[in-house]
Every structure is written in structure tokens, then in C-alpha cells.
């Protein structure tokens, strides 16, 4: 399957990194750098999207294994299998075709969870390792540090209860910050050595602060959508309420209070962080899965301790199976619908393949291709370089970030490196179409979008009209430079 929106951008940047280029300076995107270098590693292993997929399988398997190990360490392999099964099946439902920052962070979240629970002898080194995992997650995407916020809060609660000493609190917090600081130092030293600090900060921090400047109601909608998507209305929701009741009534028996508090604090933290952008996408909710899986495992362990004298081993495993089925109803329905519509998906991908073949046919490897609007992975699929760092142009259309100077930078780069082909893959909720008639209709239907794009973008429209000819495409406009369009065979 060809890479989709975000995945296509990450893969393209990874592809260009292997050619000696740098993110932020040569290719603009607003994620921290590690996702690009993971993609570069996958493409180095195998120079197709399959190389990235192999790494995804490895990362996801490792994450599920750490969840299983965590519950097994607490004394219940059956709880580990139940939790790991819930985790894996919901990834099928939430990963949005894969290669998302949230998915790459999962093994580091679950490894940190395992290290937190297993209570090793060398506590300081463990805290440092957990901090290293935090640093990796942060430089994949900043709001993926929910588990580590929880990890920092739980010892304080235990200290207030008298279950921890001040020295233990300082050791855990100091180790966490040391590990996080080590990763931060390495990443910032690399960014500084390449001379791209200002570009990095502008894209990764300045832009993202503008990106999350949405209404509180939009953030609530994002959270509520995740509530349904991760199936918190069924098994994980029941598990969370059971753990909440057991802690407040102090009837949690031999279950580790640390693990219970991680669930009770961690889930609200993850919900809040995933809702920051106010936008809805399945992969936003992947960080909920580790703590939800832990909730399911601990709830099952609670029931095991209550019912161990009343239930046979066979019956307990039967309940595990029923609960697993209940937790997978929505993922199952989603996959069934996807398989039912497989011909439609194939037709969509066939259309993209035809577009890619046309780009390959009419451009040489050293020539430029530009995609306007929604990134569809075409630069990666065709291995054609974009004429500008803005391989997609949301930066030009984001209130609080865009400026006439930014648009001028985009237009100047395109004019300096005129692409042979420009593909208009804009959609109504994002950038306006390139076709003047469709653009007029777009603004008629979406008058709120008029002030979004600085007016000097007219320079780009004029450049397009003077130098390009539309040669095909209905939903997606296909424009070719006039000097090259003249060489096309007449229909």
C-alpha cells in the first residue's frame, strides 16, 4: 500500500536525508527529528516503504511484549496476554495506515512502564533509562510524554501517603531528568552542528504553538472521539472504574499501588495531551493504549484474586476470551468494513499509481515535481525532489504562523526551481484549489478561509497561469510547464 499523508512526508524526508539533505532547512515539516531518521533507517535497510514497515512490525511487537512482561512480572501471565491482545487489535484500528509518530513511541512508553513496575536493584540507572525513553518520545512528538508526566507525579502522591521518602523522590526525579537531558543534549548538539537551530525551533515549536491554538470545544470533541475509538465505553472503561473504586475503598489487596495510580493519573493525562490540537485522527489515540492495556490487566488480576477459589483455570481463561472479544468489537467492525470496500481502496490506489507513472514518464530524475495542498506521498513514490522546502503548504495557511515573508520564500523557491509538473491535490477544508473557477467557489463556500492565506500568494497563481497548462485531472488538477506540455502527443 502506498504511504498516506503523514507517512508519505516522513518517508520523503527520510529519502532526502539519505541523499545528504536536512529536515527543516531543505524540507519543512513540524515534527521533531527522530521520526525522519527512523524512516531514513528503514529506507536504508530496504529502499521502499517496505523497509519502514519492517521497523513498524518490530517496534509494535516489542511494545506488546513489554506489556505482557509487565503483567507477568506482577504475577499474571493471563492478564498479560489479555492486555497485549487488546493493545495489538486496537493498533489495527487506530494506526491510520501506519508510520505515525505515536506508533514509533509505543515501545518506549511500554518499556518505561515495565521498568517502572519491575522494581530493580539499581534504581538510579532504571530512572535514567526511563528518562532516556522520555527524551526519545519527546523528540518523536512533544505531546507523547504523558506517561512520564504520570511517572513524575505518582512518587509525589506516594510521598504524601508516607510510602516514599524524600531521598527516593529526588532519586527518581533526578534520574528521569538526567536521562531526558542526555537525549536532549544529543539532539540539540546534532541540530546545532548542522546549523539549523533556528529552522528547527521555528518549525517544531513556533508552528506547533500556533497549530494547537484552537477552541476548547474542539479539544473536547477530539477527546470524546478518542473515548469511543479506544473502546473506553466497554472493557477499558470498566477496568478503569474498577481500579478507581478499589483505590478509594482501599480494597485493591496485593495489587501494586504504583501501577493503579499510573492508570488513574495516566489516562486523563494522555486524553488531555492527545486533544491539544483539536483535530481528529485515529493515531492521536495510540498513546492511550499502554495505560488502557495496563488497566485491563490490573482489573483482571483484581478479579483473579477475588475469584481464585471460585473459578477453575479453564473458566478464568474463558472469561479472558470473552473480555478480549468485547474489547475488539469496534476494531472488528472497522476491519470488516475495510475489507468490504477493498475494491474502492484498490481503485483509489490505482489512481495514485497512474499519477505516479505519469510523473515518472514526463520528468527526469533530476527534475522537480510539486504537490499543492494535501500531501499524498507522490514525491516519495516518484523519487522526485520538490522545488521548495514546503513539500506541502499548510505552513502558509496557519493563522498565527504564516506571514507574507513565508509565502514569498515559497514562491521564490518555486520560481527559482520551476517544476515540470504541479499536482493540485487540495481538499475543501485546506488550501484553495489552483483552478481559478474552483478557487472562487471554494471561497464562496468557505468565506472564513479568506484571511488565512496571505494575499501575496497571488504571485504563485500568476506564475502558474503564465507558465503552466492544465493537461489532465478532474478531482486532482495536473499542470505541466508549457514548454514541456507542447511536446505532448496530440489527443
N, C-alpha and C positions, 0 to 999 in steps of 0.2 A: 504494500500500500504506500503511495507517495506520502511524504511528510506533509502534515497540515500546518496551518497558520504559524503558531509559535515554533513548532518543531522545524518547519522549513527555514525560519530565520536563524535558529540556533545552529542547524546543520550548515547553512550557508556561511555563517561566521566561522564555524569550525573549519570549513573547507578553505576559507580565505586565510585563517591562521596558519594552516599547513603550507600556504603559499607565501608566508612571511608578513602578512598584514596584521593589523592590531585592531581589536574592538575599540569602540568609542571614537578613535581618530579616523580610521578608514571605513568603519561600518558602525552606524548608530543603532543602538538598542538600549533599553533602560534596565536590563537585568544586571546584577553583579557578575563578575567574570567567570566563575567556576563552571557554569553550565556550558559556556562556549568551549572551554578547554576539555571538558568531558566529551563533548561532541567531536572535538578535534582528535581526541584519543580513540574514540570509536571509529572514526573515518580513517585514522592511521592504521588501525587493525584490519579494516576492510573498507575500501573507498566507495562504499554505497551506504544507504541508510541502514542496511542490514548490520553493519558494524556497530552502529548506535543501538540497534535493537538487542544485539547480543549483550551489551553492557546493561541495558534495562533489565533483561531477564536475570542477570547476575545480581544486580542491585536489589531487585524485588524479592528474589529468592532469599537473599541474605537478610532482608528486613523481616520476612515471615519466619525465618529460622530464629532470629533473635527474640521475636515474640514468643515462639514456642519455648525457647530456652529460659526465658524469664519466668513463665508459669511453671515450667518443670522444676526450676530452682526453688520455687515456692512450694513444691511438693505435689503438683497435679499435672501429669502428662496429658490427661484427658482435657483439662482446662486449656492447656497449651495448644492442643490440636483444634479445639473449638475456636479459640481466639485467632489462631493463624488462618483457619479456614475462612472465618468471617473477613479477615483482613484481605486475603487474596481475591475472594469473589467480589468484594466491593471495589477493588482496584480495577477489575474488568469494567465496572460500571462508571467509574469516576475519572479514568486516566485520560479521556479525550484524545484518543489515538496515540498517547504516549509521548515520551521525550519532553516532559514538562518539568520545571524546576522542582515542584513539590514531590514528584516521584523520585528524583535523584536524591532528595534529602531523607527519604524514608529509612534507609539503612542506618544513617547516622542518628536519627531520632530513636530508633528501636535499640541500637547499640547503647546509646546513653541510658535508655530505660533499663536495659539489662544490667549495665554497670551500676546503676543506682540501687538496684534491688539486691544484687548478689552479695553485698557486704564483704568485700575482700579484706585481706590483712593490711595491704599497703594502701591506706585510704587516700593519702595525698596524691599519689600517682593516678589513682582512679578518678579523683576530682579533676585533675589536669586533663586526662583523656576525655572526660565528659565535656570539659571546656573546649577541647580541640574539635569535638563533634559540633559544638555550638558555633564555633567560628566557621566551619565548613558550611553549615546550614545557612548562616547569615550571608555568606558570600555566594550562596545559590539564589537566595531571595530573602530580603531583610525580615519579612514577617513570618519566617519559618522558625523563629526561635521560641515559640510558645512553650515547648517542653522545658526549655532551660529557664524561662521565667518562673515556671512552676517549680522547677528543681531548686531555684534560689529562694522561693517563698516557703516551701514545706519545712526546711530546718528551723526557720523562724517560728513557725506555729508549734513545732515540737519543743522548741526552747521555751515558749510561753507556757507550755504544759509542764515544763520541768523535765522533759525527756531528753534534752540535749544540753550540753554545757556550752559556754561562750567560746571556748577554745575549739570545740568541734565545729561550731558555726563558722568561725573565722577560717578554719582549715578548708571547709567545703567551699566557701565563697572565694577564698584566695586561690584555691586550685582551679576553680571554674574560670576565674578571670585570667589566671596565668595561661591556661590552655587557649582561651578565646583570644587573648592578647598575642600569643605566639602566631596563630593563624593570621590575625590582622596585620601583624608586623611583616610577615612573609608576603602577603598580598599587596600591601601598600608599598613595600620595598620594590616589588616587581613593577607595579604601576609607575612608581617614581623613576625607576631605572629606564623605562621606556619613554619617559617624558610626556605621559598622557594623563597626568593627575587632574588637571582642570577639566578635560573632556570626560574623564571617569566620574568626577564629582557632579558635574552638570547633568549627565545622563542618569546616573544611579540614585542621586539624592534630590537635586533640584527638580528634575522632571517628576520623580515619583511623589514628591510632596504635592505637586500640582495634580497628579493623577488621582490621588486619594482625596482631593478636596471636593467631595460630593456631599449631598444632603444626608442627614442622619436616617431619614426614612429609606433611602436607597441602601444604606448599610444594613438596616433591619431586614429589608427584603432579601438581601444576599444571605444573611444568617438563617432566615426562615426557609429559604430554598435548600440550604445545606442540611437543615434539620430533617427535611423529608428525604433528601438524596442519600444520606448516610444511614437511613433507616433508624433514626433515633426514636421514632414513634413505636418501634417494636422491640426487638431484643436488646440493643444497647440502651435504649431509654429505660426499659425495665431494670436492666443491670445497674444503671446509674442511680435510679430511685432506691433500689435495694441497698446499695452501698451507702447512700445518703442516710437512709433510715438506720442502718446498722451502726454508723458512726455516731449519730445523735443519740441513739439509745444505748450506745456502748455495748452492743451485742454482736461484735464482729469476731469474738472468740480469738483464735490463734492467727487470724489473718494479719499481715503486716500493716500497721497504721500508716507507714510511709506510702505504700502502694495505694491504699484507699484515698489518702489525701492527694496523691498525684492525679487520681481520677477526678475527685471532686473539684479541685482547683484547675486542673489541666484542661478539661473540656470547655469550661467557659472562656478560658484564655484563648484556646485555639479558635473558638467560634468568633470571638471579638477580633482577632488578628485576620482571620480569613475574610471578614466583612469590611475591611478597611477601604477597599477600592469601590465598594458599592456596585460592583458588577457581578454577573452570574456566570460561572463556568464550573463544570464538574471537577476539574483538577484543583480548584481552590480548596476543596474539602478533603483532599487526601491527607493533610496533616491531622485531621480528626481521627483517622483510622487507628493509629497506635494506641492512643488513650482509650478509644472506644473498645478496641480489642482487649486491652487490659481490664476494662470494666466488665466485659463479658466473662473473662477468665476468673476474675476475683469473685464475681457473683456465683459462678458455677462452683467454685471452691467453698463458698459460704453454704450453698445448698448441700454439697457433699458432706460437710462436717455435720450438718443438721440431720441428714437422712442416711448416713452411712450404715446405721444399724437397721434401717427400714427398707433400703433398696439393694437389690443384688447388683453385682457388677454389670451384668447384661442389661438390666433395666436402666442403670445410670448411663451406659453408652447409648441406649435407645433414646434417652432424653437429649443427650448431646446431638444425636442425629436430627431430632425434631426441631431443636432450637437452631441448628445450622440451617435447616430448610426454611424456617421462619425468617431468619436474617437475610436470606438470599432471594426473597420473593421479587423485590423490585429489580435487582440485577438480572434475575432470570427473565422477567417480562421485557426488560430493555434489550437483552441479547436476542430474545425470540423475535422482537420487532425488527432488530437489525438484520437478522438472518432472513426474515420475511421480505425485507426491502433490499436484498443483496443485489438484485438486478439494477435497481436505481443507483446504488452506490457504484456499481461497476460502470454504469453509463457516465456518472459524474467523473470518475477517474479516467475513463476512456477519453472524455473531452479534454481533460488536462494533459493526457499523453499526446493527443493530437496537437494541442497548442505547443507543447514542448518540442515535438517533432518539427513543427513549422519554424520555431525559433532556431533549432539546430540546423535546419535546411538553409535558412536565409541569413545566418550570421556565421562569421568565422570565430574560432575560439578566443581571439584577442579583441573582438568587438563587444560593444556594450548592449545591454538589454535592461530596460526599466519597467518595473511594475508599479502602477499608480493605484494606491488605495490599500485594500486588504491583502496582506502578504499571502501568497499561495504556494510558496516554495519553488517558484519557477527558476529563480536564479540558481538555486542549488541543483535542481533536476537537470538543467541545461549546462551547468558549469560555466555560466556566462556572468561576467562581472557587471555590477550596477555602475552607472556613470557618476553616482553620488553616494555619499555615506548614508543617505536616507533611503535605504532599500525599500522601506515603506514610510509613509509620510505623516503618521499620527503626531509626531513631534511638532509639525507645522500647524496642527489643528487642535492643540490642547490649551485651553484658557489657563492663564497663569504661568505658562511656559513659553509659548510661541511669541515671536516678535518679527517685525519686518526684516531685521538683520538676519534672522534664521532663514526666512523664506528666500532672501537674496542669496544666502550661501547655497541653498538647494538649487536655485535657478542658475547661478553662476557655474556650479559644478556640472549641471546637465548641459549647459551651453558649451562648456569647455570640452566635454566628452560626449558629443551627441550620440545617443544610442541609435542603433539601426531600427530597433522595434521598441515601441511603448505599448504595454498592455494595460488597459483600463479595467481593473477588477474591483472598482469601488462598489460599495453597497450603500443603501439609502441611509443607514444610521451612522455612516462615517463620512469620508471625504466626498465632495460632489463629483459627478461624472465629468469626463473631459469633453464629451459631445455638448456643444452649446445649448441645443434644444433640451436635452436631458438635464443639463445643469440648471436651466431656467425652471424646469418642472420640479427639480429637487428643492430649490429654494422656495418655490411656491408652496410645496408640501411641508417644508421644514424651515419656516422663517426664523426659528430660534437658532439655526445654524449660520445665519448670515454673518454675525460678528465674529465667528470662530476663526476663520482663515484670514490672515492679513491681506489687505487689498492688493498689495504688490505681487500677489500670486498671478495677477493678470499678465505679468511679464512671461510666465511659463505658458499660459494659454496662448498668448501671441506667438511665442516661439513655436508652439505645437502647430498652430494654424498656418504659419509661414513655411514650415519645413517638413510637415508630415501629412500623410494621406491615409485615411481610414481604408483598409483593404479587406476587412472581414470582421466577423464577430457581431453577435446580436446582444446578448446579455453582457458579454465581455467585449469591449472595444479593442480592436487590433490595429495599431497605427504603425506605418512604415515610413522611414525617411524618404522624401520624394525622389531623391537621386537613385535610391535603390528600388522604389516602387515602379519606376519607369522601366526597369529591366524585367519585371514580372511578365510571364506569358499572358497574352490577352485571353479572356474567357471566351 
